[in-house]
Amino acid sequence: MATDTSLDRGTRSTKELGKAAVSGWLGTAMEFMDFQLYSLATALVFNELFFPDVHPAIGIIAAMGIYGVGYVARLVGAVYFGRMGDRIGRKRVLFLTIALMGVSTTLIGVLPTYAMIGIWAPVLLVVLRLAQGFGAGAEIAGATVMLAEYAPPRRRGVIASLVSLGTNSGTLAASGIWALLAVVMPREQLLEWGWRLPFLLSFVLLILALWIRFSLKESPVFEQRPDVQNGVAVSRTELRAEAESATGAAQSTIEAALHQRKGRAFFLALGLRFGQAGNSGLVQTYILAYIGGIVAAAAAVGPTAIMIGSIVGFVTVPVVGLLGDRFGRRPIYLIATALTAVLAVPLLIMVSSGDEVLTIVGIVVALNVGVLSLFSLESVTMAEIFGSRTRFTQLALAKEVGGILTTAIGPVLAATFTALTGHWWPLAAMIIGYSAVTFVSAWIMPEVRGRDLVQLQDAV
């Protein structure tokens, strides 16, 4: 393992590090708040506002379909902005992604409804949803890369975990705003104009985020890359020519990057992603529907459990980051995934018990052990696995491909299996399966704690 022991390499001043941390947290919070605002609006009002001439069930399906196109756009955005970030720098791309996300979300708040312009209303909604997803596809990956490349090696895990806390912040903020509107506004006012307020209020966060990112300096790792000249990464042909003229360690570094076998690090990262993303899709999406429809728990049980679990996560995430810095990424990954698998059956028994307290405790534990702890580790480990030349692109792709394969497909499979069996055991089996994939990936990956992030080549 190559370790960065320099005091200056890969770090900035405390003030600049703090600004990068706020930037990463705020961007991730905006991403998850924007998507949560839309998902709640989809469930509450969008079927009536944009699809009023169809059966209510069809309207909900259509609104959910528009929600889904955002995930397709995320994958495209991961490729486009990831490659741009590896070539021209992290700062400029992160400014673009948050601007695209924020403007798209704000404009949803001023959209005319179906009653105003007919079919063009849902068409415009699709366009804005695509733009929102296009920017979001590289936002959390870019924020993770930027913060990991800013942080001192010995504190990289806990500092990079701050990006993960943005997910809790955004989800809680969006849920709180919609809950407040539902309480204080009559249904008629909510449909008439109240639904616009959450989207318009997001503009305030956008201005703050743009101001912080405009004044943020470029990643020190990007600036120190041997393949970057005048702020732009050179082509592979130019890099090969540079390797011929370089000597000593510089030549070895460039040659290693040029001749590295591609794909190993990506598939390892994809395996690490399976546990977090797969468990998230089950715990935060399907299990809520499961306890409402099959267990017949009160409607407030699921949201209450997620809210409590998210609050507990403000402790879980940085603690796991600290443990990763102290003991290494591999052992903490192995412990967290093994514990998730061992607890899967007893936690599902609790969730399916019909007792509200046991159900809430089961979801809170599952969320923190099987989702948030892995998210904390993922934030820094993926950045350390990849070399600096393609780190942004590979990290963004691993996150989005892993999300599509698990978070998007997992709840559908879970619903099918539980319907066929009439039992909770398929859910436990899926959690064990997702965790096993991540366990094996963590077992075979090299320890990357403290790796020199300036290296062009991947860790494997």
PLY file of the C-alpha trace (Angstrom):
ply
format ascii 1.0
element vertex 460
property float x
property float y
property float z
element edge 459
property int vertex1
property int vertex2
end_header
0.00 0.00 0.00
1.29 3.42 -0.97
0.80 5.89 1.85
0.84 9.66 1.59
2.94 10.87 4.52
3.57 14.43 3.37
2.06 17.19 5.47
1.26 19.28 2.42
0.42 16.77 -0.27
-3.31 16.35 -0.79
-4.28 18.89 1.90
-5.38 22.52 2.20
-5.58 24.94 5.09
-8.11 24.30 7.84
-10.29 27.13 6.51
-10.25 25.76 2.97
-10.90 22.23 4.23
-13.89 23.51 6.18
-15.24 25.24 3.08
-14.82 22.04 1.05
-16.62 20.06 3.77
-19.56 22.50 3.80
-19.64 22.45 0.00
-19.76 18.65 -0.13
-22.36 18.36 2.62
-24.55 21.09 1.13
-24.41 19.66 -2.39
-25.38 16.18 -1.23
-28.11 17.63 1.00
-29.49 19.53 -2.00
-29.39 16.42 -4.18
-31.32 14.31 -1.70
-33.66 17.14 -0.76
-34.48 17.80 -4.43
-35.23 14.15 -5.11
-37.20 13.75 -1.89
-39.21 16.90 -2.64
-40.15 15.43 -5.99
-40.92 11.95 -4.66
-43.23 13.36 -1.98
-44.89 15.72 -4.46
-45.40 12.72 -6.75
-47.16 10.83 -3.99
-49.22 13.81 -2.79
-50.22 16.14 -5.64
-48.54 15.64 -9.02
-51.02 13.08 -10.32
-53.83 15.61 -9.87
-51.88 18.62 -11.15
-50.28 17.10 -14.23
-52.47 14.08 -15.09
-56.02 15.09 -14.09
-57.82 13.53 -17.10
-56.81 9.95 -16.36
-57.79 7.45 -13.70
-56.11 8.31 -10.35
-54.14 5.06 -10.35
-52.86 5.75 -13.88
-51.99 9.30 -12.84
-49.84 8.02 -9.98
-48.11 5.55 -12.30
-47.42 8.31 -14.82
-46.03 10.61 -12.12
-43.86 7.77 -10.80
-42.67 7.13 -14.33
-41.42 10.71 -14.58
-39.74 10.18 -11.20
-37.98 7.17 -12.69
-36.57 8.98 -15.74
-34.37 10.93 -13.36
-32.43 7.77 -12.59
-31.77 7.13 -16.26
-30.50 10.70 -16.61
-28.24 10.17 -13.59
-26.29 7.46 -15.41
-25.78 9.71 -18.44
-24.72 12.57 -16.16
-22.24 10.30 -14.36
-20.45 9.56 -17.64
-20.55 13.10 -19.03
-19.61 15.08 -15.94
-17.30 12.37 -14.59
-15.11 12.52 -17.67
-15.22 16.30 -17.61
-14.17 16.34 -13.94
-11.21 14.08 -14.62
-10.11 16.27 -17.51
-10.69 19.92 -16.45
-10.93 19.62 -12.67
-13.37 18.94 -9.87
-14.30 22.51 -8.97
-15.75 23.63 -12.31
-17.79 20.48 -12.75
-19.23 20.64 -9.22
-20.27 24.23 -9.89
-22.12 23.08 -13.03
-23.80 20.06 -11.43
-25.20 21.93 -8.46
-26.36 24.80 -10.68
-28.15 22.37 -13.01
-29.77 20.53 -10.11
-30.82 23.67 -8.27
-32.18 25.59 -11.24
-34.18 22.56 -12.44
-35.72 22.06 -9.01
-36.59 25.74 -8.65
-38.22 25.84 -12.10
-40.50 22.94 -11.14
-41.98 25.41 -8.65
-43.07 27.77 -11.43
-44.34 25.16 -13.89
-47.82 25.72 -15.30
-50.15 22.81 -14.56
-52.21 20.69 -16.93
-55.19 22.97 -16.37
-53.13 25.89 -17.70
-51.35 24.51 -20.78
-52.55 20.95 -21.22
-50.17 18.20 -22.33
-47.19 20.58 -22.32
-47.26 20.60 -18.51
-46.14 16.96 -18.05
-43.76 17.36 -21.01
-42.01 20.27 -19.28
-41.98 18.29 -16.04
-40.15 15.47 -17.82
-37.60 17.92 -19.23
-36.84 19.38 -15.81
-36.71 15.96 -14.23
-34.16 14.86 -16.84
-32.06 17.97 -16.23
-32.23 17.44 -12.47
-31.10 13.82 -12.77
-28.40 14.71 -15.31
-26.74 17.02 -12.80
-27.31 14.73 -9.82
-25.57 11.81 -11.55
-22.17 13.28 -10.74
-22.93 15.45 -7.72
-22.38 13.05 -4.83
-19.48 11.35 -6.62
-17.81 14.69 -7.32
-18.37 15.93 -3.78
-16.87 12.69 -2.43
-13.82 12.98 -4.68
-13.29 16.64 -3.84
-13.50 16.16 -0.09
-11.34 13.02 -0.08
-8.70 14.83 -2.13
-8.79 17.82 0.24
-8.58 15.83 3.47
-5.39 14.91 5.35
-4.71 11.16 4.91
-5.05 10.32 8.62
-8.51 11.95 8.86
-9.74 11.21 5.36
-12.43 8.73 6.42
-14.21 10.90 8.97
-13.96 14.04 6.81
-15.20 12.30 3.65
-18.09 10.84 5.67
-19.53 14.35 5.95
-20.77 13.91 2.39
-22.86 10.98 3.62
-24.46 13.18 6.29
-25.88 15.31 3.50
-28.24 12.47 2.61
-29.77 12.57 6.10
-29.98 16.36 6.08
-31.66 16.56 2.68
-34.16 13.80 3.40
-35.12 15.26 6.77
-35.44 18.80 5.36
-37.70 17.75 2.48
-39.85 15.52 4.70
-40.17 18.29 7.29
-41.23 20.89 4.72
-43.91 18.68 3.21
-45.14 17.54 6.64
-45.50 21.18 7.72
-47.40 22.11 4.56
-49.74 19.13 4.97
-50.54 20.22 8.53
-51.02 23.97 8.07
-52.61 24.08 4.59
-56.03 22.93 3.47
-55.93 20.47 0.57
-57.35 23.09 -1.82
-54.60 25.61 -1.07
-51.93 22.94 -1.32
-53.12 22.03 -4.81
-53.62 25.65 -5.86
-50.24 27.11 -4.90
-48.81 25.57 -1.73
-47.09 22.70 -3.57
-44.82 25.25 -5.26
-43.25 26.52 -2.02
-40.81 23.64 -1.34
-39.35 23.91 -4.83
-39.08 27.69 -4.72
-37.48 27.64 -1.25
-34.72 25.41 -2.59
-33.45 28.47 -4.51
-32.09 29.89 -1.25
-29.88 26.82 -0.77
-28.82 27.02 -4.41
-27.49 30.58 -4.02
-25.58 29.62 -0.87
-24.10 26.53 -2.52
-23.07 28.44 -5.66
-21.38 31.12 -3.57
-19.38 28.55 -1.59
-18.35 26.57 -4.66
-17.39 29.68 -6.64
-14.87 30.60 -3.94
-13.62 27.04 -3.44
-10.13 26.24 -4.67
-9.43 23.33 -7.01
-8.58 19.95 -5.50
-4.88 19.91 -4.52
-4.64 16.34 -5.82
-5.85 17.39 -9.27
-3.34 20.23 -9.35
-0.48 17.87 -8.47
-1.33 15.16 -11.00
1.62 14.53 -13.32
-0.73 14.38 -16.34
-2.24 17.84 -15.75
-0.78 20.81 -17.63
-2.24 24.32 -17.37
-5.26 22.98 -15.51
-6.21 20.35 -18.12
-5.34 16.64 -18.24
-3.30 15.66 -21.28
-4.41 12.95 -23.71
-3.13 9.39 -23.53
-0.82 10.04 -26.49
0.63 13.10 -24.79
0.98 11.15 -21.55
2.89 8.41 -23.33
5.27 11.01 -24.78
5.73 12.51 -21.33
6.60 9.07 -19.94
9.39 8.76 -22.50
10.91 12.06 -21.46
10.42 11.60 -17.70
12.93 9.92 -15.40
12.94 8.07 -12.11
9.80 7.94 -9.99
7.81 10.19 -12.33
8.41 7.83 -15.25
7.45 4.79 -13.16
4.21 6.44 -12.03
3.14 7.36 -15.55
4.12 3.98 -16.99
2.14 2.19 -14.30
-0.96 4.20 -15.20
-0.51 3.59 -18.93
-0.10 -0.17 -18.65
-2.59 -0.90 -15.88
-5.25 -3.52 -16.57
-8.60 -1.78 -16.47
-11.77 -2.95 -14.77
-10.54 -4.59 -11.57
-10.98 -1.55 -9.35
-14.35 -0.73 -10.93
-15.83 -4.16 -10.25
-14.47 -4.14 -6.69
-16.11 -0.76 -6.12
-19.33 -2.03 -7.70
-19.29 -4.94 -5.26
-18.78 -2.57 -2.34
-21.74 -0.54 -3.61
-24.10 -3.55 -3.64
-24.47 -3.81 0.13
-25.18 -0.15 0.78
-27.40 0.51 -2.25
-29.23 -2.83 -2.12
-29.98 -2.60 1.59
-31.03 1.02 1.15
-33.59 0.09 -1.51
-35.08 -2.53 0.81
-34.93 -0.68 4.14
-35.83 2.81 2.96
-38.26 1.91 0.18
-39.81 -1.55 0.10
-39.98 -2.35 3.82
-42.04 0.81 4.36
-44.62 -0.48 1.87
-44.31 -3.98 3.36
-45.16 -2.94 6.91
-48.04 -0.78 5.69
-49.60 -3.27 3.30
-48.72 -6.70 4.68
-47.90 -6.18 8.35
-50.71 -3.59 8.54
-48.78 -1.19 10.75
-50.03 2.36 11.25
-49.15 4.75 8.42
-46.84 6.82 10.63
-44.65 3.88 11.72
-42.46 3.70 8.63
-41.74 7.43 8.25
-41.16 7.71 12.00
-38.62 4.87 11.91
-36.76 6.43 8.97
-36.71 9.83 10.68
-35.35 8.37 13.94
-32.86 6.25 12.02
-31.64 9.30 10.07
-31.13 11.25 13.28
-29.16 8.36 14.81
-27.16 8.35 11.58
-25.63 11.72 12.45
-23.65 9.74 15.05
-23.21 6.48 13.14
-21.67 7.99 10.00
-18.76 9.94 11.54
-18.05 7.19 14.11
-17.68 4.61 11.34
-15.48 7.08 9.45
-13.25 7.41 12.52
-13.04 3.64 12.92
-12.01 3.31 9.28
-9.25 5.86 9.82
-8.07 4.05 12.94
-8.27 0.39 11.92
-8.47 0.48 8.10
-11.29 0.23 5.56
-11.22 -3.57 5.07
-11.78 -4.72 8.68
-14.61 -2.25 9.29
-16.25 -3.22 6.00
-15.99 -6.90 6.92
-17.45 -6.32 10.39
-20.31 -4.12 9.15
-21.37 -6.47 6.35
-21.07 -9.60 8.49
-23.10 -7.95 11.25
-25.77 -6.91 8.72
-26.07 -10.48 7.44
-26.22 -11.98 10.95
-28.89 -9.48 12.05
-31.04 -9.81 8.92
-33.31 -12.57 10.24
-33.87 -11.21 13.78
-34.44 -7.69 12.43
-37.03 -8.93 9.91
-38.75 -10.84 12.70
-38.95 -7.58 14.66
-40.18 -5.60 11.65
-42.86 -8.22 10.90
-43.97 -8.65 14.52
-46.85 -6.18 14.35
-45.52 -4.42 17.44
-44.88 -0.78 16.55
-41.93 -0.32 18.90
-40.19 -3.47 17.69
-40.85 -2.49 14.08
-39.33 0.96 14.56
-36.29 -0.42 16.42
-35.73 -3.04 13.70
-35.79 -0.45 10.91
-33.57 1.98 12.83
-30.93 -0.71 13.44
-31.12 -2.00 9.85
-30.76 1.53 8.47
-27.73 2.38 10.58
-25.87 -0.95 10.40
-26.72 -2.08 6.87
-27.00 1.25 5.06
-25.47 4.30 6.73
-22.37 2.60 8.12
-21.57 1.21 4.67
-22.29 4.61 3.11
-19.75 6.19 5.46
-17.09 3.67 4.39
-18.04 3.89 0.73
-17.51 7.65 0.64
-13.76 7.34 1.18
-12.93 3.78 0.08
-14.08 4.25 -3.50
-12.05 7.44 -3.81
-8.97 5.62 -2.53
-9.39 2.57 -4.79
-9.37 4.60 -8.00
-6.40 6.41 -9.50
-6.57 10.17 -9.93
-6.70 10.08 -13.73
-10.16 8.42 -13.87
-11.33 8.67 -10.24
-14.32 10.96 -10.85
-15.65 8.94 -13.80
-15.23 5.50 -12.27
-16.62 6.52 -8.89
-19.70 8.14 -10.45
-20.33 5.13 -12.68
-19.89 2.62 -9.84
-22.40 4.52 -7.73
-25.00 4.90 -10.48
-24.68 1.42 -12.01
-24.77 -0.11 -8.54
-27.81 1.98 -7.69
-29.70 0.89 -10.80
-28.88 -2.79 -10.26
-29.93 -2.77 -6.62
-31.88 0.29 -5.42
-34.03 0.44 -8.56
-34.52 -3.29 -9.18
-34.34 -4.61 -5.61
-37.71 -3.33 -4.33
-39.46 -4.80 -7.40
-37.88 -8.21 -6.76
-38.70 -7.96 -3.07
-42.35 -7.19 -3.81
-42.52 -10.15 -6.20
-40.88 -12.63 -3.83
-42.94 -11.64 -0.80
-46.14 -11.82 -2.87
-45.25 -15.33 -4.06
-44.21 -16.64 -0.64
-46.41 -14.57 1.66
-43.47 -14.35 4.05
-40.64 -12.05 5.11
-37.78 -14.51 4.53
-37.08 -13.34 0.92
-36.30 -9.89 2.33
-33.82 -11.36 4.79
-32.30 -13.47 2.01
-31.84 -10.40 -0.20
-30.20 -8.41 2.61
-27.85 -11.34 3.29
-27.11 -11.64 -0.43
-26.32 -7.96 -0.93
-24.16 -7.94 2.19
-22.33 -11.08 1.05
-21.36 -9.41 -2.25
-19.86 -6.49 -0.36
-18.18 -8.81 2.17
-16.42 -10.73 -0.62
-15.39 -7.49 -2.36
-13.97 -6.13 0.90
-12.19 -9.43 1.56
-10.32 -9.44 -1.75
-9.61 -5.71 -2.04
-6.29 -4.28 -0.83
-6.20 -2.02 2.22
-6.35 1.52 0.82
-6.41 3.64 3.98
-4.02 6.58 3.59
-3.24 5.82 -0.07
-1.55 8.60 -2.03
-4.45 9.95 -4.07
-2.17 11.70 -6.55
-1.20 8.34 -8.08
-2.64 8.00 -11.55
-3.22 4.24 -11.42
-5.93 2.34 -9.52
-5.07 0.46 -6.33
-5.54 -2.91 -8.12
0 1
1 2
2 3
3 4
4 5
5 6
6 7
7 8
8 9
9 10
10 11
11 12
12 13
13 14
14 15
15 16
16 17
17 18
18 19
19 20
20 21
21 22
22 23
23 24
24 25
25 26
26 27
27 28
28 29
29 30
30 31
31 32
32 33
33 34
34 35
35 36
36 37
37 38
38 39
39 40
40 41
41 42
42 43
43 44
44 45
45 46
46 47
47 48
48 49
49 50
50 51
51 52
52 53
53 54
54 55
55 56
56 57
57 58
58 59
59 60
60 61
61 62
62 63
63 64
64 65
65 66
66 67
67 68
68 69
69 70
70 71
71 72
72 73
73 74
74 75
75 76
76 77
77 78
78 79
79 80
80 81
81 82
82 83
83 84
84 85
85 86
86 87
87 88
88 89
89 90
90 91
91 92
92 93
93 94
94 95
95 96
96 97
97 98
98 99
99 100
100 101
101 102
102 103
103 104
104 105
105 106
106 107
107 108
108 109
109 110
110 111
111 112
112 113
113 114
114 115
115 116
116 117
117 118
118 119
119 120
120 121
121 122
122 123
123 124
124 125
125 126
126 127
127 128
128 129
129 130
130 131
131 132
132 133
133 134
134 135
135 136
136 137
137 138
138 139
139 140
140 141
141 142
142 143
143 144
144 145
145 146
146 147
147 148
148 149
149 150
150 151
151 152
152 153
153 154
154 155
155 156
156 157
157 158
158 159
159 160
160 161
161 162
162 163
163 164
164 165
165 166
166 167
167 168
168 169
169 170
170 171
171 172
172 173
173 174
174 175
175 176
176 177
177 178
178 179
179 180
180 181
181 182
182 183
183 184
184 185
185 186
186 187
187 188
188 189
189 190
190 191
191 192
192 193
193 194
194 195
195 196
196 197
197 198
198 199
199 200
200 201
201 202
202 203
203 204
204 205
205 206
206 207
207 208
208 209
209 210
210 211
211 212
212 213
213 214
214 215
215 216
216 217
217 218
218 219
219 220
220 221
221 222
222 223
223 224
224 225
225 226
226 227
227 228
228 229
229 230
230 231
231 232
232 233
233 234
234 235
235 236
236 237
237 238
238 239
239 240
240 241
241 242
242 243
243 244
244 245
245 246
246 247
247 248
248 249
249 250
250 251
251 252
252 253
253 254
254 255
255 256
256 257
257 258
258 259
259 260
260 261
261 262
262 263
263 264
264 265
265 266
266 267
267 268
268 269
269 270
270 271
271 272
272 273
273 274
274 275
275 276
276 277
277 278
278 279
279 280
280 281
281 282
282 283
283 284
284 285
285 286
286 287
287 288
288 289
289 290
290 291
291 292
292 293
293 294
294 295
295 296
296 297
297 298
298 299
299 300
300 301
301 302
302 303
303 304
304 305
305 306
306 307
307 308
308 309
309 310
310 311
311 312
312 313
313 314
314 315
315 316
316 317
317 318
318 319
319 320
320 321
321 322
322 323
323 324
324 325
325 326
326 327
327 328
328 329
329 330
330 331
331 332
332 333
333 334
334 335
335 336
336 337
337 338
338 339
339 340
340 341
341 342
342 343
343 344
344 345
345 346
346 347
347 348
348 349
349 350
350 351
351 352
352 353
353 354
354 355
355 356
356 357
357 358
358 359
359 360
360 361
361 362
362 363
363 364
364 365
365 366
366 367
367 368
368 369
369 370
370 371
371 372
372 373
373 374
374 375
375 376
376 377
377 378
378 379
379 380
380 381
381 382
382 383
383 384
384 385
385 386
386 387
387 388
388 389
389 390
390 391
391 392
392 393
393 394
394 395
395 396
396 397
397 398
398 399
399 400
400 401
401 402
402 403
403 404
404 405
405 406
406 407
407 408
408 409
409 410
410 411
411 412
412 413
413 414
414 415
415 416
416 417
417 418
418 419
419 420
420 421
421 422
422 423
423 424
424 425
425 426
426 427
427 428
428 429
429 430
430 431
431 432
432 433
433 434
434 435
435 436
436 437
437 438
438 439
439 440
440 441
441 442
442 443
443 444
444 445
445 446
446 447
447 448
448 449
449 450
450 451
451 452
452 453
453 454
454 455
455 456
456 457
457 458
458 459
